[in-house]
Amino acid sequence: MTWRPSPRSPQVQGIYAAAEADRAARPEKYTLDPDNAVVRALRGSDPDELGDPALWREGLENYLTSARNDGRLNALGVQMVGATAVGQLRARRAMARLPRADEPLPTPPIVIVGGWRTGTTFLFRLLAADPRLRAPLSAELGAPWRFAGADDARRERLIEESAAASAFLDTLNPDLATVHDFGARLPEECVVGMGRSFRNWGFSSTVRLDSYSTWLADQDLSGTYAAHRHALATLDRGDGRRWLLKAPAHTPELARLAEAFPGACVVFLHRDIVETVTSGASLFSVFRATYSDEVDPADVARFQTDQTELWLRRAHAFRASPAASSITLLDLAYRDLVSATEPVLRRIYDAASLPPPDDLRAMITAYHAAHPRTAKGTHRYAPADFSLTEETLRPRFAPLLPAPPT
């Protein structure tokens, strides 16, 4: 059996057909040209507002070129990539206007990392139920300058306005909610706000970007992480809450993470490698099917396998480096998180030097009641759906995996 995307409803078919008709009628809108993206982003403003082109131009060109040549994009996919490029440039300009102090956050964050599909989202959203912790929302990460100094009423309006984009994506591809639930009021991972230099591992999760990913592997993401720290400082409301962050894409950049957030408590989740890669291939296939009508599951699995190996290799190297001593690194098993949630959370609180909530068990119970695992369907996948085999995956990854967490 081979993975295939779910059939589109008549309503959704109409949306895609209208976009294709527009591309046929006005092809100049679909060129994914860097110069055009800059013009659209600036809208007549001074180009100097984007800062030194050496910090973003190469990334922009690689992103758009790879999307154009590798992406196999449908018309909506081209629209999304073009809008992403323009949006990131405008965000770059807006953030450059805000005061920036290049210094650590007042309190080191708790950061959840690990390969795709290792339970990072479950742990992230569960811990976010602790009122002493603050997990960012998608709207905040995408436009932190709009939240700077905002009162509660304005903040609520901004969050509510962002819900339309989530609703439209859910209409286009309902399978997304089954594989990875999302929404305007759900905590969101850091990569949503880390694209302003166009050095962002998250870009390749929704679009086939092989050449971009190869280029990115040789880039220094120090600037990306410094900009992310600036965004978090901008969003800080002075209420004493500690940042809770999450992104699988931090896994290959632990050195940059440690540089930007010294003293951070980094929780590294581990899951059986066959399940990790297979579930990740399923996730990426579903994501990419929104923006491409030519998603090859074996090709997605090849990319997912190669990327996972690269990420774990770099994380493995970080553990042996002097920089590892600047953070607290806690390894946890996905199976333990699921089967023994309360003891695992206590270990996290201890590593973060934070007393657990008075009634931790009640917090866990309330979370499960509000977020039942199968509320939006069951995510089903198998290695054979993506031309993967246990016999090839386990030997390949064995040298990169730490001893089983205890």
N, C-alpha and C positions, 0 to 999 in steps of 0.2 A: 504494500500500500504506500502511496506517495501523498504528502501533504498537498492540499489544494485549498484555496481561499473559499469562503462561503459565498454562495451566489448573492449578487446585489439585488435589492428590492427594486421594483419599477421606479419608485421615487428617486432612489440613488442612481440608477441607470440614467435617468433624465438629467441629473446634476452633472454626471461625467460627460454625457453626450453634449450638453450645452457648452462645457469647457472645451471639448474637442472641436466643436464648431467654431468657437471663438478663436482657437489657435489656427484653424484653417483660414479664417477670414482675416486675422490680424497677426501673422507670424512674427512681426517685429516685436510684439509684446513678450515673446517667449524665447528670447535669444540667450538669456542668462549671461549678459555681458557685464563685466565689472565696472566699466566706465558708466554704463547706464544706471547701475545700482547706486553708484556714488552720486550721480546727478539727482536721482529720485530721492535719495536720503537727505541731501543738502537743501533741496528746494530753494536754491538761490543763495544760501548762506555761505559764509567764508569757509573754504576747504580746510583752512588751518584748524578749524574747530574739531576736526577728526584726529588731530594730533599727528605725530610723526608717522608717515606712511610705512616706514620700515616695521612698525609694530602691528600693522593690520593688512596692508595691501597684498602681501604674498599669500596670506591665509585666505583672503577673499578670492583671489584668483584661483588658488588650488581648489577651494570649495566649489566654486561655480563651474570650473572646467571639469572637475570630476563628476559633478552632478549631471552635466551635459553629456559627457562621454561615457560614463559608467552607469548612470542612474537608471536607464531604461524607463524614464519617467512618462507618465501620462500627463495630460494637460494640467490637471489639478496639482500634480507633483511639481511641475515647472512653476506654477503659480506659488506654491508653498515655498520652494527654495528661493525664488526671487524675493518673496515677501520677507523671508528669514534674513536674507542678506541686507535688504533695506532696513529692516527693523533693528538688526544688530548695529548697523552704522548709526542710526538715529539714537540708539541707546548709548553708544559710545560717546556721541556728541553731548547728550544730556548729562551723562555722568561726569564728563570732563568739566562741566560748569560747577560742580559741587566741591566744597572743601574736602581735601583729602589729607589725612595724616597716616603716613606709612608706619604704623606701629601695631603691636599685637592687640587683639580684642581684650577687654577688661578681664574676662574669664575665658580660659581655653574651652573650645567647644567639645562636645561628644560627637564623633564622626563615625558613621557606619559604612564599611566598605566590604568588598568581596566580589566574586565573579557575578555576572548576570544570573539571576534566578537562584540565589543562595539564601533567600529569606530576608534580604535587606529591607524590602518594603514593609513586610509584616512587622519586623522589629522597630523600624523607624516610626511607623504610625502608632504602634503600641506605646512606645516610650513618649511619644508626643502627647499622650493622654495625661502625663504628669504636668501639672500647671506650673511647675518650676522650670520647665524646659520650653524652648520656643523653636518650633520647626517652621521654616518658611513656606509660604504658599506660592503657587505658580505666578500669580499676578505680582507679588512682591519681588520675586526673582527676575521677572521679565522687565519690570519698570520700577526699580527701587526709588528713583528720584521722585516719582509721583507720591510716594508714601512718606517722604521726608517731612517731618513736622505735621503730618496729617492728624486731625482729631478723629475720634471714633466714627463719627458719621461719614466723613469723607473716606475713611478707610473701608467702611462697609460698602459704600457706593463703588469704589474701585474694584473690590473683590466681586461684587455682583455683576459689574460690567464684564468681567473676564469670563463669566460663566457661559456666554454665548459661544465662544470658541470651543470650549469643551463639549457643549451640546452638539455643535455642528460636526465635530470629529466623531462623536458617538453615532450620529446619524449616518455618516459615510461608512463607518466600519464598526458595527456593533460588537464584533468579536474582540475588539480591544479591551472592553470592560471585563470580559471573562479572563483574559490573559493578564492584564495589568490595569486594574481599576484606576480611574483618574477623575479629577473634578476640581472646581474652583476652590473648594474648602477643604481639600485633602492635602496634607503635607506633601511637598514636591521636592524632588532631588536637585542637587546643586547645578547640574549641567544645564538646566533651563536658563540659568542666568550667567553662564560662563562662556558665551560665544562672541564677546565684543572684540576680541583680537582674532577671531576665526581660527582659534586653536582649541578645539573642543571635541573630545572623544564621543560626546553624545550625538553629534551630527549623523554618524553612520548607523545609528539605531533605527532610523526611519527611512533612510535612503541608501541605496547601494553606492558607496563612495570608496572604491578600492584604491585608486591612485591617491586620493586625499588622505586616506588612512596610512598609506605607506609613507607619505610626506610627513604626516603628523608624528609618526613614531620617532623621527629624528629632530623634533622641535623641542625647545625649552619652554615649558609652560609656567615659568616663574611669574611672568606678567599676568597671565590668566588668573593665577591664584591671588596675586596682589590685588587685582581688580575685584575679585570675589570678596576678599576681606573688606575692601572699600564699600562694596554693596551691602554687606552685613552691618558694617558700622553705620551706614546711612539708614538702614532699616531699624536699628536699635531704638527702642522706645524708652530706655532709661528705667525700666521696671525691675531690673535685677535678674531677669530670667536668663538662663544659660542656653546658648545656641545648641540645637540638636540638628546635625546635618547628615546627609546620606547621598551616596552615589557610587554605584559599581565602578564608574569611570575614574574614581580616585585611586583605584587599585594600582594602576601602573604609574601613578604620580605621587606616591607616598613621600618621596623626597621633597617635592614642591609643597605638598600639604604640610609637612612638618616645618618647612621653612616659613610658610605663611601663618601657621597656627601652632607655634611652639607650646608644648605642654598639653596638647590635645590628647584626649582619650579616644583612641581609634579601635573600634570593635570590628574585627575581621572575621566574617562568617565563612564557613566551609561546608560544602555539600558534596555528595558523591559526584565525581567528575562526569560520569556518563549522564546522570540526571541534569547536571548543570549545563553541559553543552547542548544536550537535546532540548531542554526547556528553553534555553536561550535561542536556539535555532527556530523554535516554534514562535517565540516572542518576536524575533526580528522578521520572520516571514509574515506574520500578521501585521506588524507595523508597516512593512514595506508595501504590502498589498494595497494600502490606502493610496499610495502615490505611484504605483507601477502596476501594469497589467501583465508583466513578464517576470514574475518572481519564481526563480528556480530553487526549490528547497535544498537540493544538494549543493548549489552554489552558496546559499545562505549558510549552510552547515559548515562548508569549507571556510568561509570567512569567520564564522563564530569560533570554530576550532582554532584557527590561526591567531585570532585576536586574544582568545582566552589564554593560549600558551604564552603569547607576548606579555600580557598583563601579569600572569603569575611569575614569569621569569624575572620581570622587573621588580615585582614585590619581593621575590626571593632574594634578589641582589640587595634590595634596601635593608632587609633584615640583618645582613652582614656588614652594613655600612655604619660609620660613626653617627650618622644622622638619626639612626633608629633610637638612640638614647635620649633624643629630645622630645619624644612622645611616649605615652603609655600605649602599648599594643596588646590587645586582648584577643586571643583566638578562641572562637566558639564554633561548635558544630550545629548545623541546621537541625539535625535530628533531635539534639538536646533542647534547642530552642522550642521546638514543636511539642516534645513529649514532657519536658520538665521546665516549663516556661518560668515559673516563679524562681527556682534556684538560679537559673541563668540570668534573670534580671538582677538578682541580688549580687551576682558576680560583677555585672556591669556597673552597678551603683558603687560597689566597693572600689573597682578600678578607677572610677571617676571621682573618688573621694566625696561622694554625695550620699547622705543617708537615704535609704529607700522610703517611699511613702508609708505612712502609718499603716494603711491597709492595702498592701500591694496586691494581695489576692483579689480584693474587690475591684481594683483598677483593671486587672486582667479579665475578670469575669464581665465587667461592664463593657470592655472593648469587644470581646467576642460576641456579646449580645447585640451590640450596635453594628458589628461588621462580620456577619456569618460568612464562612469561607466560600460557600457555594451560592451565595445570594444572586450572583449574576452569571451562574453557569459553572460548569466544571471544566478546567483546562486539561485536555487529554492530548497526549503525545507519545511517540515511541521512536527509538533510534532509527528504525527502518524507514520511517516516514521521511527521513532526511539523509538517507544513505550513510548513516553512521553505524559503527559497530563497537561493541565493548572491547573486542580484541585489539583494535587499533588505538582506541582512546586511552586505555589504562596504562600501557607501557609508555606512551608518549608523555603523559603527565606525571608519572610516578616520581621522577626526580625533583619536581617543582612543588610538590605538596608537603607541607609540614607534617610532623608526627600528629596522629589523631589527637584533637584536643581532649583534655581530661576534665 
